[in-house]
Amino acid sequence: MEYESVRIFAATWGLVALVVMFAVAVAYALWPRNRAKFRDAARIPLKED
């Protein structure tokens, strides 16, 4: 394998991997079951001890 072929492979499949990871992260954040957990986490700075 030459450098150019490795670079092209990494660029294309790296982009695909990052898009898939982003889609999974967005789906996890917007999943209805996780809403209460994220709402509680968002209010942590406003809670008084």
C-alpha positions in Angstrom: 0.0 0.0 0.0 1.2 3.4 -0.8 0.6 6.6 1.2 -2.0 8.0 -1.2 -4.2 4.9 -1.1 -4.0 4.8 2.7 -4.8 8.5 2.9 -7.8 8.2 0.6 -9.1 5.1 2.5 -8.7 6.9 5.9 -10.4 10.0 4.6 -13.4 8.3 3.2 -14.0 5.7 5.9 -13.0 8.2 8.6 -15.7 10.5 7.4 -18.3 7.7 7.3 -17.3 6.7 10.9 -17.6 10.2 12.2 -21.0 10.7 10.6 -22.2 7.5 12.1 -20.9 8.4 15.6 -22.5 11.8 15.3 -25.9 10.3 14.3 -25.7 7.9 17.3 -24.9 10.7 19.7 -27.8 12.8 18.4 -30.1 9.8 18.6 -29.0 9.1 22.2 -29.5 12.7 23.2 -32.9 13.0 21.7 -34.2 9.6 22.8 -37.4 10.1 24.8 -36.3 7.7 27.6 -33.2 9.9 28.3 -35.2 13.2 28.6 -35.5 13.1 32.4 -31.9 12.3 32.9 -30.7 15.2 30.8 -33.2 17.5 32.3 -31.9 16.7 35.8 -28.3 17.1 34.6 -29.1 20.5 33.1 -30.5 21.8 36.5 -27.4 20.7 38.5 -25.8 24.2 38.4 -29.0 25.9 39.6 -29.5 23.6 42.6 -28.7 25.1 46.0 -26.9 22.8 48.5 
